């Protein structure tokens, strides 16, 4: 696959065209952002380990019948199916944490009867607002059938990932998923990344934070924690 010109240079990733109109290459940067891009840092090696974790988890999902944009990865670059982005981010929460604590006044760590689904409209102009599924349909981002498929798929993904992380002694507190329509056939597939940048991950035995929250809370060993996630997942998923 021939790598060609940059088609998108984002804050945390670059996207390159290829000699196949339906394939792109995503380059993971070492930049880390938080609080709506107000907080920023560079952690050497973060892009590569996030790419490797994402590749591992995308392979897991594909092996369980979940369609993603992933094809293959090398170092910090990932060959993917090209998509038309659906500007929605769906966060599946297995425990109350993060902004949800202050937003609804429920104690951190509270376990809901079933996972909570938070839907955000990815739009910088409106600061990525929390919306309902009806709003997403009203905006023309998805139709009712597509929205139902996204929610159903997200539930399956959460179950698969939770079980995998549990085998590694890690609790999946929440995970943010993004979707797109594949350029080659229009099917809705998982896109972006699944990594400590898009998940809250706690050590099951100690409660140690192993995700991007370490950066947000000015804790040390951010990249070391990401590598710990990678090594622990590798031990259980490579078997």
MARBA-3410 file (N, C-alpha, C, O; in Angstrom, 1 decimal):
239
0.9,-1.2,0.0,0.0,0.0,0.0,0.9,1.2,0.0,1.7,1.4,0.9 ~ 0.7,2.1,-1.0,1.6,3.3,-1.1,1.0,4.5,-0.3,-0.2,4.8,-0.5 ~ 1.8,5.0,0.6,1.4,6.2,1.4,1.5,7.5,0.6,2.6,7.7,0.0 ~ 0.5,8.3,0.6,0.5,9.5,-0.2,0.4,10.7,0.6,0.9,10.8,1.8 ~ -0.3,11.8,0.1,-0.3,13.1,0.8,-1.2,13.0,2.1,-2.1,12.2,2.2
-0.9,14.0,3.0,-1.7,14.2,4.1,-3.1,14.8,3.7,-3.1,15.7,3.0 ~ -4.1,14.1,4.2,-5.5,14.7,3.9,-6.1,15.3,5.1,-7.0,16.1,5.0 ~ -5.5,15.1,6.3,-6.0,15.7,7.5,-4.9,15.7,8.6,-4.2,14.7,8.8 ~ -4.6,16.9,9.1,-3.5,17.0,10.1,-4.2,17.5,11.4,-4.3,18.7,11.6 ~ -4.6,16.5,12.3,-5.3,16.9,13.5,-4.4,17.1,14.6,-3.2,17.1,14.5
-5.0,17.4,15.8,-4.2,17.7,17.0,-3.5,16.4,17.5,-2.4,16.5,18.0 ~ -4.1,15.3,17.4,-3.6,14.0,17.9,-3.2,13.0,16.9,-2.6,12.0,17.2 ~ -3.7,13.2,15.6,-3.4,12.2,14.6,-3.3,12.9,13.2,-3.8,14.0,13.0 ~ -2.5,12.3,12.3,-2.5,12.7,10.9,-3.1,11.6,10.1,-3.0,10.4,10.5 ~ -3.8,12.0,9.0,-4.4,11.0,8.1,-3.8,11.2,6.7,-3.8,12.3,6.2
-3.3,10.1,6.2,-2.7,10.1,4.8,-3.6,9.3,3.8,-4.2,8.3,4.2 ~ -3.6,9.8,2.6,-4.2,9.1,1.5,-3.3,7.9,1.1,-2.1,7.9,1.5 ~ -3.8,7.0,0.4,-3.0,5.9,-0.2,-3.4,5.8,-1.7,-4.2,6.5,-2.2 ~ -2.7,4.8,-2.3,-3.0,4.5,-3.7,-4.3,3.8,-3.9,-4.7,3.5,-5.1 ~ -5.0,3.5,-2.8,-6.4,2.9,-2.9,-7.3,3.9,-2.3,-7.2,4.4,-1.2
-8.3,4.3,-3.1,-9.3,5.4,-2.7,-10.1,5.0,-1.5,-10.6,5.9,-0.8 ~ -10.2,3.7,-1.2,-10.9,3.3,0.0,-10.1,3.0,1.2,-10.6,2.4,2.2 ~ -8.8,3.3,1.2,-7.9,3.0,2.3,-7.2,4.3,2.7,-6.8,5.1,1.9 ~ -6.9,4.4,4.0,-6.1,5.6,4.5,-5.1,5.0,5.5,-5.2,3.9,6.0 ~ -4.1,5.8,5.9,-3.2,5.5,6.9,-3.3,6.6,8.0,-3.2,7.8,7.7
-3.5,6.1,9.2,-3.6,7.0,10.4,-2.3,7.0,11.2,-1.9,5.9,11.6 ~ -1.7,8.1,11.4,-0.5,8.3,12.2,-0.8,8.8,13.5,-1.4,9.9,13.7 ~ -0.5,8.1,14.6,-0.8,8.5,16.0,0.3,9.4,16.5,1.5,9.0,16.6 ~ 0.0,10.6,16.9,1.0,11.6,17.4,1.2,11.3,18.9,0.5,10.5,19.6 ~ 2.2,12.0,19.5,2.5,11.9,20.9,1.8,13.0,21.7,2.0,13.1,22.9
1.0,13.8,21.0,0.2,14.9,21.7,-0.9,14.3,22.5,-1.6,13.4,22.1 ~ -1.1,14.9,23.7,-2.3,14.5,24.5,-3.0,15.8,24.9,-2.4,16.8,25.3 ~ -4.4,15.8,24.7,-5.2,16.9,25.0,-6.3,16.6,26.0,-6.7,15.5,26.2 ~ -6.7,17.7,26.7,-7.8,17.5,27.7,-8.5,18.8,27.9,-8.1,19.8,27.5 ~ -9.7,18.6,28.5,-10.6,19.8,28.9,-10.8,20.6,27.6,-10.6,21.8,27.6
-11.4,20.0,26.6,-11.7,20.6,25.3,-10.5,21.4,24.7,-10.6,22.5,24.3 ~ -9.4,20.7,24.7,-8.1,21.1,24.1,-7.4,22.2,24.9,-6.5,22.8,24.3 ~ -7.9,22.6,26.1,-7.3,23.6,26.9,-5.9,23.1,27.4,-4.9,23.9,27.4 ~ -5.9,21.9,27.9,-4.7,21.3,28.4,-4.0,20.5,27.4,-4.6,19.7,26.7 ~ -2.6,20.6,27.3,-1.9,19.9,26.2,-0.6,19.5,26.7,0.1,20.2,27.5
-0.1,18.3,26.3,1.2,17.8,26.7,1.7,16.9,25.6,0.9,16.3,24.8 ~ 3.0,16.7,25.5,3.6,15.7,24.6,4.3,14.6,25.5,5.1,14.9,26.3 ~ 3.9,13.4,25.3,4.5,12.2,26.0,5.1,11.3,24.9,4.4,10.6,24.2 ~ 6.4,11.3,24.9,7.1,10.5,23.9,6.7,9.0,24.0,6.7,8.4,25.0 ~ 6.4,8.5,22.8,6.0,7.1,22.8,4.5,6.8,23.0,4.1,5.7,22.7
3.8,7.8,23.4,2.3,7.6,23.6,1.6,7.2,22.3,0.7,6.3,22.4 ~ 1.9,7.8,21.2,1.2,7.5,20.0,1.4,6.1,19.5,0.5,5.4,19.1 ~ 2.6,5.6,19.7,2.9,4.2,19.3,2.2,3.2,20.2,1.6,2.2,19.6 ~ 2.2,3.4,21.5,1.6,2.4,22.3,0.0,2.5,22.2,-0.6,1.4,22.2 ~ -0.5,3.6,21.9,-2.0,3.7,21.7,-2.3,3.0,20.4,-3.4,2.4,20.3
-1.5,3.2,19.4,-1.8,2.5,18.1,-1.7,1.0,18.3,-2.6,0.3,17.8 ~ -0.8,0.5,19.1,-0.7,-1.0,19.3,-1.9,-1.5,20.1,-2.4,-2.6,19.9 ~ -2.3,-0.7,21.2,-3.4,-1.2,22.0,-4.7,-1.2,21.1,-5.5,-2.1,21.1 ~ -4.9,-0.1,20.3,-6.1,0.0,19.4,-6.1,-1.2,18.4,-7.1,-1.8,18.2 ~ -4.9,-1.5,17.8,-4.9,-2.6,16.9,-5.3,-3.9,17.5,-6.0,-4.7,17.0
-4.8,-4.1,18.8,-5.1,-5.4,19.5,-6.6,-5.5,19.8,-7.2,-6.5,19.6 ~ -7.2,-4.4,20.2,-8.6,-4.4,20.5,-9.5,-4.4,19.3,-10.5,-5.1,19.3 ~ -9.1,-3.8,18.2,-9.8,-3.9,17.0,-9.8,-5.3,16.4,-10.8,-5.8,16.0 ~ -8.7,-6.0,16.5,-8.6,-7.4,16.1,-9.5,-8.2,16.9,-10.2,-9.1,16.4 ~ -9.6,-8.0,18.2,-10.5,-8.7,19.1,-11.9,-8.5,18.7,-12.7,-9.5,18.6
-12.3,-7.3,18.4,-13.7,-7.0,18.0,-14.0,-7.7,16.7,-15.1,-8.3,16.5 ~ -13.1,-7.6,15.7,-13.3,-8.2,14.4,-13.5,-9.7,14.6,-14.3,-10.3,13.9 ~ -12.7,-10.3,15.5,-12.8,-11.8,15.7,-14.1,-12.2,16.3,-14.5,-13.3,16.3 ~ -14.8,-11.2,16.9,-16.1,-11.4,17.5,-17.3,-10.9,16.6,-18.4,-10.7,17.1 ~ -17.0,-10.6,15.4,-18.0,-10.2,14.4,-18.4,-8.7,14.4,-19.4,-8.4,13.8
-17.6,-7.9,15.1,-17.9,-6.5,15.1,-17.0,-5.8,14.0,-15.8,-6.0,14.0 ~ -17.7,-5.1,13.1,-16.9,-4.5,12.0,-16.3,-3.2,12.4,-16.9,-2.3,13.0 ~ -15.0,-3.0,12.1,-14.3,-1.8,12.4,-13.5,-1.3,11.1,-13.6,-1.9,10.1 ~ -12.9,-0.2,11.3,-12.1,0.4,10.1,-10.7,-0.2,10.1,-10.0,0.1,9.1 ~ -10.3,-1.0,11.0,-8.9,-1.5,11.1,-8.6,-2.6,10.1,-9.4,-3.5,9.8
-7.4,-2.5,9.5,-6.9,-3.5,8.6,-5.6,-4.1,9.1,-5.5,-5.3,9.3 ~ -4.6,-3.2,9.4,-3.3,-3.7,10.0,-2.6,-2.5,10.5,-2.9,-1.3,10.2 ~ -1.6,-2.7,11.4,-0.8,-1.6,12.0,0.6,-2.0,12.0,1.0,-3.1,12.1 ~ 1.4,-0.9,12.1,2.9,-1.1,12.2,3.4,0.1,13.0,3.2,1.3,12.5 ~ 4.0,-0.1,14.1,4.6,1.0,15.0,3.4,1.9,15.3,2.5,1.5,16.1
3.5,3.2,14.9,2.5,4.2,15.2,1.5,4.5,14.1,0.9,5.5,14.1 ~ 1.5,3.6,13.1,0.6,3.9,11.9,-0.3,2.7,11.7,0.0,1.6,11.9 ~ -1.6,3.0,11.3,-2.6,2.0,11.1,-3.2,2.2,9.8,-3.7,3.3,9.4 ~ -3.2,1.1,9.0,-4.0,1.1,7.7,-5.4,0.8,8.0,-5.7,-0.2,8.7 ~ -6.3,1.6,7.5,-7.7,1.5,7.8,-8.6,1.7,6.6,-8.1,2.3,5.5
-9.8,1.2,6.7,-10.8,1.5,5.7,-11.2,3.0,5.8,-11.3,3.5,6.9 ~ -11.3,3.6,4.7,-11.7,5.0,4.7,-13.2,5.1,5.0,-14.0,4.3,4.6 ~ -13.5,6.1,5.8,-14.9,6.3,6.2,-15.4,7.7,6.0,-14.6,8.7,5.9 ~ -16.7,7.9,6.0,-17.4,9.2,6.1,-17.8,9.2,7.6,-18.6,8.5,8.1 ~ -17.2,10.2,8.3,-17.3,10.3,9.8,-18.8,10.6,10.1,-19.4,11.5,9.6
-19.3,9.9,11.1,-20.6,10.2,11.7,-20.2,11.0,13.0,-19.6,10.5,13.9 ~ -20.5,12.3,13.1,-20.0,13.2,14.1,-20.7,12.9,15.5,-21.3,13.8,16.1 ~ -20.6,11.7,15.9,-21.2,11.3,17.2,-20.2,10.6,18.0,-19.4,9.8,17.5 ~ -20.1,10.8,19.3,-19.3,10.0,20.2,-20.2,9.4,21.3,-21.0,10.1,22.0 ~ -20.2,8.1,21.4,-21.0,7.3,22.3,-20.2,6.8,23.4,-19.3,5.9,23.2
-20.4,7.2,24.7,-19.7,6.8,25.8,-20.5,5.8,26.6,-21.6,6.1,27.0 ~ -20.0,4.6,26.8,-20.7,3.5,27.6,-20.1,3.5,28.9,-18.9,3.3,29.1 ~ -20.9,3.8,30.0,-20.4,3.9,31.4,-20.8,2.7,32.2,-22.0,2.5,32.4 ~ -19.8,1.9,32.7,-20.1,0.8,33.5,-20.1,1.2,35.0,-20.6,0.5,35.9 ~ -19.4,2.4,35.3,-19.5,3.0,36.6,-19.6,4.5,36.4,-19.1,5.0,35.4
-20.1,5.1,37.4,-20.2,6.6,37.4,-18.8,7.1,37.6,-18.1,6.8,38.6 ~ -18.3,8.0,36.8,-17.0,8.6,37.0,-16.9,9.9,36.1,-17.8,10.2,35.3 ~ -15.8,10.6,36.3,-15.5,11.8,35.4,-16.6,12.9,35.5,-17.1,13.2,36.6 ~ -17.0,13.5,34.4,-17.9,14.6,34.4,-19.3,14.2,34.9,-20.1,15.1,35.3 ~ -19.6,12.9,34.8,-20.9,12.5,35.2,-21.2,12.7,36.7,-22.3,12.9,37.1
-20.1,12.7,37.4,-20.2,12.9,38.9,-20.8,14.3,39.2,-21.7,14.4,39.9 ~ -20.2,15.3,38.6,-20.6,16.7,38.8,-21.9,17.0,38.1,-22.7,17.9,38.5 ~ -22.1,16.3,37.0,-23.3,16.6,36.1,-24.6,16.1,36.8,-25.6,16.8,36.6 ~ -24.6,15.0,37.4,-25.8,14.5,38.0,-25.8,14.2,39.5,-26.8,13.8,40.1 ~ -24.6,14.5,40.1,-24.5,14.4,41.5,-24.5,13.0,42.1,-25.0,12.8,43.3
-24.1,12.0,41.4,-24.0,10.7,41.8,-22.5,10.4,42.2,-21.6,10.8,41.4 ~ -22.3,9.7,43.3,-20.9,9.4,43.7,-20.1,8.6,42.7,-20.6,7.7,42.1 ~ -18.8,9.0,42.6,-17.9,8.3,41.7,-17.8,6.8,42.2,-17.8,6.5,43.4 ~ -17.9,5.9,41.2,-17.8,4.5,41.5,-19.1,3.8,41.6,-19.2,2.6,41.7 ~ -20.2,4.6,41.6,-21.5,4.0,41.6,-21.8,3.1,40.4,-21.5,3.5,39.3
-22.3,1.9,40.6,-22.5,1.0,39.5,-24.0,1.1,39.2,-24.9,0.7,40.0 ~ -24.3,1.5,38.0,-25.8,1.5,37.5,-26.3,0.1,37.3,-25.5,-0.9,37.1 ~ -27.6,0.0,37.3,-28.2,-1.4,37.1,-27.8,-1.9,35.7,-27.7,-3.1,35.6 ~ -27.6,-1.1,34.8,-27.1,-1.5,33.5,-26.2,-0.3,32.9,-26.4,0.8,33.4 ~ -25.3,-0.6,32.0,-24.4,0.5,31.5,-25.2,1.7,31.0,-26.3,1.5,30.4
-24.7,2.8,31.3,-25.3,4.1,30.8,-24.7,4.5,29.5,-23.5,4.3,29.2 ~ -25.5,5.1,28.6,-25.0,5.5,27.3,-25.2,7.0,27.2,-26.3,7.6,27.3 ~ -24.0,7.7,27.0,-24.0,9.1,26.8,-23.6,9.4,25.4,-22.6,9.0,24.9 ~ -24.5,10.2,24.7,-24.3,10.5,23.3,-23.9,12.0,23.2,-24.6,12.9,23.7 ~ -22.8,12.2,22.5,-22.3,13.6,22.3,-22.2,13.9,20.8,-21.9,13.0,20.0
-22.6,15.1,20.4,-22.5,15.6,19.1,-21.1,16.2,18.9,-20.8,17.2,19.5 ~ -20.3,15.6,18.1,-18.9,16.1,17.9,-18.9,17.4,17.0,-18.9,17.3,15.7 ~ -19.0,18.5,17.6,-19.1,19.8,16.9,-18.4,20.8,17.8,-18.9,21.2,18.8 ~ -17.3,21.3,17.3,-16.5,22.3,18.1,-17.3,23.6,18.3,-17.1,24.2,19.4 ~ -18.1,24.0,17.3,-18.8,25.2,17.5,-19.7,25.2,18.7,-20.0,26.3,19.3
-20.3,24.0,19.0,-21.2,23.9,20.2,-20.6,23.2,21.4,-21.2,22.8,22.3 ~ -19.2,23.0,21.3,-18.4,22.4,22.4,-18.9,21.0,22.7,-19.0,20.5,23.8 ~ -19.1,20.2,21.6,-19.4,18.8,21.7,-20.5,18.5,22.7,-20.3,17.8,23.7 ~ -21.7,19.0,22.5,-22.8,18.9,23.5,-23.3,17.5,23.7,-23.3,16.7,22.8 ~ -23.8,17.2,24.9,-24.5,16.0,25.2,-25.9,16.1,24.5,-26.6,17.1,24.7
-26.3,15.1,23.7,-27.6,15.1,23.0,-28.3,13.8,23.2,-27.7,12.8,23.7 ~ -29.5,13.8,22.8,-30.3,12.5,22.8,-30.3,11.9,21.4,-29.8,12.5,20.5 ~ -30.7,10.6,21.4,-30.8,10.0,20.1,-31.7,10.7,19.1,-31.5,10.7,17.9 ~ -32.8,11.2,19.7,-33.8,12.0,18.9,-33.1,13.2,18.3,-33.4,13.5,17.1 ~ -32.3,13.8,19.0,-31.5,15.0,18.5,-30.7,14.6,17.3,-30.6,15.3,16.3
-30.0,13.4,17.5,-29.1,12.9,16.4,-29.9,12.7,15.1,-29.4,13.0,14.0 ~ -31.1,12.1,15.3,-32.0,11.9,14.1,-32.4,13.3,13.5,-32.4,13.4,12.3 ~ -32.8,14.2,14.4,-33.3,15.5,14.0,-32.2,16.2,13.2,-32.5,16.9,12.2 ~ -31.0,16.1,13.6,-29.8,16.7,12.9,-29.5,16.0,11.6,-28.7,16.5,10.8 ~ -30.1,14.9,11.4,-29.8,14.2,10.1,-28.5,13.4,10.2,-27.9,13.0,9.1
-27.9,13.2,11.3,-26.6,12.5,11.5,-26.8,11.0,11.2,-25.9,10.3,10.7 ~ -28.0,10.5,11.7,-28.3,9.0,11.5,-29.8,9.0,11.4,-30.5,9.9,11.8 ~ -30.3,7.8,10.9,-31.7,7.6,11.0,-32.0,6.7,12.1,-31.1,6.2,12.8 ~ -33.3,6.4,12.4,-33.6,5.6,13.6,-33.0,4.2,13.5,-32.6,3.7,14.6 ~ -33.0,3.6,12.4,-32.5,2.2,12.3,-31.0,2.2,12.5,-30.4,1.3,13.2
-30.3,3.2,12.0,-28.8,3.3,12.1,-28.5,3.6,13.6,-27.5,3.0,14.1 ~ -29.3,4.4,14.3,-29.1,4.7,15.7,-29.2,3.5,16.5,-28.5,3.2,17.4 ~ -30.3,2.7,16.2,-30.5,1.4,16.9,-29.3,0.5,16.7,-28.9,-0.2,17.7 ~ -28.8,0.4,15.5,-27.7,-0.4,15.2,-26.4,0.0,16.0,-25.7,-0.8,16.6 ~ -26.2,1.3,16.1,-25.1,1.9,16.9,-25.2,1.5,18.3,-24.2,1.1,18.9
-26.4,1.7,18.9,-26.5,1.3,20.3,-26.4,-0.2,20.6,-25.7,-0.6,21.5 ~ -26.9,-1.0,19.7,-26.8,-2.4,19.8,-25.3,-2.9,19.7,-24.8,-3.7,20.5 ~ -24.6,-2.3,18.7,-23.2,-2.6,18.5,-22.4,-2.2,19.7,-21.5,-2.9,20.2 ~ -22.7,-1.0,20.2,-21.9,-0.5,21.4,-22.1,-1.4,22.6,-21.1,-1.6,23.3 ~ -23.3,-1.9,22.8,-23.5,-2.8,23.9,-22.7,-4.1,23.8,-22.1,-4.6,24.7
-22.6,-4.6,22.5,-21.8,-5.8,22.3,-20.3,-5.5,22.5,-19.6,-6.3,23.1 ~ -19.8,-4.3,22.0,-18.4,-3.9,22.2,-18.1,-3.8,23.6,-17.0,-4.3,24.1 ~ -19.0,-3.2,24.4,-18.7,-3.0,25.8,-18.5,-4.4,26.5,-17.7,-4.5,27.4 ~ -19.4,-5.3,26.2,-19.3,-6.6,26.8,-18.0,-7.3,26.4,-17.3,-7.9,27.3 ~ -17.6,-7.3,25.2,-16.4,-8.0,24.7,-15.2,-7.3,25.4,-14.3,-8.0,25.9
-15.1,-6.0,25.4,-14.0,-5.3,26.0,-13.9,-5.5,27.5,-12.8,-5.7,28.0 ~ -15.0,-5.4,28.1,-15.0,-5.6,29.6,-14.5,-6.9,30.0,-13.7,-7.0,30.9 ~ -14.9,-8.0,29.3,-14.4,-9.3,29.5,-12.9,-9.4,29.3,-12.2,-10.1,30.1 ~ -12.4,-8.8,28.2,-11.0,-8.9,27.9,-10.1,-8.1,28.9,-9.1,-8.6,29.4 ~ -10.6,-7.0,29.3,-9.8,-6.2,30.3,-9.9,-6.9,31.7,-8.9,-6.9,32.4
-11.0,-7.5,32.0,-11.1,-8.3,33.3,-10.1,-9.4,33.3,-9.5,-9.7,34.4 ~ -9.9,-10.1,32.2,-8.9,-11.2,32.2,-7.5,-10.6,32.5,-6.6,-11.3,33.0 ~ -7.3,-9.3,32.2,-6.0,-8.7,32.4,-6.0,-8.0,33.8,-5.0,-7.3,34.1 ~ -7.0,-8.2,34.6,-7.1,-7.6,35.9,-7.3,-6.1,35.9,-7.0,-5.4,36.8 ~ -8.0,-5.6,34.8,-8.3,-4.2,34.6,-9.8,-4.0,34.5,-10.5,-4.8,33.8
-10.3,-3.0,35.1,-11.7,-2.7,35.0,-12.0,-1.7,34.0,-11.4,-0.6,34.0 ~ -12.9,-2.0,33.0,-13.3,-1.0,32.0,-14.4,-0.1,32.6,-15.6,-0.6,32.7 ~ -14.0,1.0,33.1,-15.0,1.9,33.8,-15.9,2.5,32.7,-17.1,2.6,32.9 ~ -15.3,3.0,31.6,-16.1,3.5,30.5,-15.3,3.5,29.3,-14.1,3.4,29.3 ~ -16.0,3.5,28.1,-15.3,3.6,26.8,-16.1,4.4,25.9,-17.3,4.4,25.8
-15.3,5.3,25.1,-15.9,6.1,24.1,-15.7,5.5,22.7,-14.6,5.2,22.4 ~ -16.8,5.4,22.0,-16.8,4.8,20.7,-17.2,5.9,19.6,-18.1,6.7,19.9 ~ -16.6,5.8,18.5,-17.0,6.6,17.3,-17.2,5.7,16.1,-16.7,4.6,16.0 ~ -18.1,6.2,15.2,-18.5,5.4,14.1,-18.4,6.2,12.8,-18.3,7.4,12.8 ~ -18.4,5.4,11.7,-18.4,6.1,10.4,-19.0,5.1,9.4,-19.2,3.9,9.7
-19.3,5.7,8.2,-19.8,4.9,7.1,-18.6,4.5,6.2,-18.0,5.4,5.6 ~ -18.4,3.2,6.0,-17.3,2.8,5.1,-17.4,3.3,3.7,-18.5,3.2,3.1 ~ -16.3,3.8,3.2,-16.4,4.4,1.8,-16.6,3.4,0.8,-17.2,3.7,-0.3 ~ -16.2,2.1,1.0,-16.3,1.1,0.0,-17.7,0.5,-0.1,-18.1,0.1,-1.2 ~ -18.5,0.4,1.0,-19.8,-0.2,0.9,-20.9,0.5,1.8,-22.0,0.1,1.8
-20.5,1.6,2.5,-21.5,2.3,3.2,-21.9,1.8,4.6,-22.7,2.4,5.3 ~ -21.4,0.6,5.0,-21.8,0.0,6.2,-21.2,0.8,7.4,-20.2,1.4,7.3 ~ -22.0,0.9,8.5,-21.5,1.6,9.7,-20.6,0.7,10.5,-20.9,-0.4,10.8 ~ -19.4,1.3,10.7,-18.3,0.5,11.4,-17.7,1.4,12.5,-17.8,2.6,12.5 ~ -17.0,0.7,13.5,-16.3,1.4,14.5,-15.1,2.1,13.9,-14.4,1.5,13.1
-14.8,3.3,14.3,-13.6,4.0,13.8,-12.8,4.6,14.9,-13.0,4.2,16.1 ~ -11.9,5.5,14.6,-11.0,6.2,15.5,-10.1,5.3,16.2,-9.4,4.6,15.5 ~ -10.1,5.2,17.5,-9.2,4.4,18.3,-9.9,3.9,19.6,-10.9,4.4,20.0 ~ -9.4,2.8,20.1,-9.8,2.3,21.4,-8.5,2.1,22.3,-7.8,1.2,22.0 ~ -8.3,3.0,23.2,-7.0,3.0,23.9,-7.2,3.7,25.3,-8.3,4.1,25.6
-6.2,3.8,26.1,-6.3,4.6,27.3,-6.7,6.0,27.2,-7.0,6.7,28.1 ~ -6.6,6.5,25.9,-7.1,7.9,25.7,-8.6,8.0,25.5,-9.2,9.0,25.7 ~ -9.2,6.8,25.2,-10.7,6.8,25.0,-11.4,5.9,26.0,-12.6,5.7,25.9 ~ -10.7,5.3,27.0,-11.3,4.5,28.0,-10.8,5.0,29.4,-9.8,5.5,29.5 ~ -11.7,4.7,30.4,-11.2,4.8,31.8,-10.9,3.4,32.2,-11.8,2.5,32.1
-9.7,3.2,32.7,-9.2,1.9,33.1,-8.7,2.0,34.5,-7.8,2.7,34.8 ~ -9.2,1.1,35.4,-8.7,1.0,36.7,-8.2,-0.4,37.0,-8.8,-1.4,36.6 ~ -7.0,-0.4,37.7,-6.6,-1.7,38.2,-7.6,-2.3,39.1,-8.0,-1.7,40.1 ~ -8.0,-3.6,38.9,-9.1,-4.2,39.7,-8.6,-4.4,41.1,-9.5,-4.3,42.0 ~ -7.4,-4.6,41.4,-6.9,-5.0,42.7,-6.6,-3.7,43.6,-6.9,-3.7,44.8
-6.1,-2.7,42.9,-5.6,-1.5,43.6,-6.4,-0.2,43.4,-6.3,0.7,44.1 ~ -7.1,-0.2,42.3,-7.8,1.0,41.9,-6.9,2.0,41.1,-7.4,3.1,40.8 ~ -5.7,1.6,40.9,-4.8,2.5,40.2,-5.3,2.9,38.8,-5.8,2.1,38.1 ~ -5.2,4.2,38.5,-5.7,4.7,37.2,-4.7,4.4,36.2,-3.5,4.7,36.4 ~ -5.1,3.9,35.0,-4.2,3.4,34.0,-4.5,4.1,32.7,-4.1,3.6,31.6
-5.2,5.2,32.7,-5.6,5.9,31.5,-5.3,7.3,31.4,-4.5,7.8,32.2 ~ -5.9,8.1,30.5,-5.6,9.5,30.3,-5.9,10.4,31.5,-5.4,11.5,31.6 ~ -6.7,9.9,32.4,-7.0,10.6,33.6,-5.8,11.0,34.4,-5.7,11.9,35.1 ~ -4.7,10.1,34.2,-3.4,10.4,34.9,-2.9,11.8,34.4,-2.4,12.6,35.2 ~ -3.0,12.0,33.1,-2.6,13.3,32.6,-3.5,14.5,33.1,-3.0,15.5,33.5
-4.8,14.2,33.1,-5.7,15.3,33.5,-5.6,15.6,35.0,-5.8,16.8,35.4 ~ -5.2,14.7,35.8,-5.0,14.9,37.2,-3.5,15.2,37.6,-3.2,15.2,38.8 ~ -2.7,15.4,36.6,-1.2,15.7,36.8,-0.5,14.6,37.6,0.3,14.9,38.5 ~ -0.9,13.3,37.3,-0.2,12.2,38.0,1.0,11.8,37.1,1.0,12.2,35.9 ~ 1.9,11.1,37.7,3.1,10.7,36.9,2.9,9.4,36.1,1.8,8.8,36.2
3.9,9.0,35.4,3.9,7.7,34.7,2.8,7.5,33.7,2.2,6.4,33.7 ~ 2.5,8.5,32.9,1.3,8.4,32.0,1.6,7.3,31.0,0.9,6.4,30.8 ~ 2.7,7.4,30.3,3.1,6.5,29.2,3.4,5.1,29.8,3.1,4.1,29.2 ~ 4.0,5.1,31.0,4.3,3.8,31.6,3.0,3.0,31.9,3.0,1.8,31.8 ~ 2.0,3.8,32.3,0.7,3.1,32.6,0.1,2.6,31.3,-0.6,1.5,31.3
0.2,3.3,30.2,-0.3,2.9,28.9,0.4,1.6,28.5,-0.2,0.6,28.1 ~ 1.7,1.5,28.7,2.5,0.3,28.4,2.1,-0.8,29.3,2.1,-2.0,28.9 ~ 1.7,-0.5,30.6,1.2,-1.6,31.5,0.0,-2.2,30.9,-0.2,-3.4,30.9 ~ -0.9,-1.3,30.4,-2.2,-1.8,29.8,-1.9,-2.7,28.6,-2.4,-3.8,28.5 ~ -1.0,-2.3,27.8,-0.6,-3.1,26.6,0.0,-4.4,27.0,-0.4,-5.4,26.4
0.9,-4.4,27.9,1.5,-5.7,28.3,0.5,-6.7,28.9,0.6,-7.9,28.6 ~ -0.3,-6.1,29.8,-1.3,-7.0,30.4,-2.3,-7.6,29.4,-2.7,-8.7,29.5 ~ -2.8,-6.7,28.5,-3.7,-7.2,27.5,-3.0,-8.2,26.6,-3.6,-9.3,26.2 ~ -1.7,-8.0,26.2,-1.0,-8.9,25.4,-0.9,-10.3,26.0,-1.0,-11.3,25.3 ~ -0.7,-10.4,27.3,-0.6,-11.6,28.0,-1.9,-12.5,27.9,-1.8,-13.7,27.8
-3.0,-11.8,27.9,-4.3,-12.6,27.8,-4.9,-12.7,26.4,-5.6,-13.7,26.2 ~ -4.6,-11.8,25.5,-5.2,-11.8,24.2,-4.3,-12.6,23.2,-4.9,-13.0,22.2 ~ -3.1,-12.7,23.5,-2.2,-13.4,22.5,-2.2,-14.9,22.8,-1.6,-15.7,22.0 ~ -2.9,-15.4,23.8,-2.9,-16.8,24.1,-3.9,-17.5,23.2,-4.1,-18.7,23.3
END
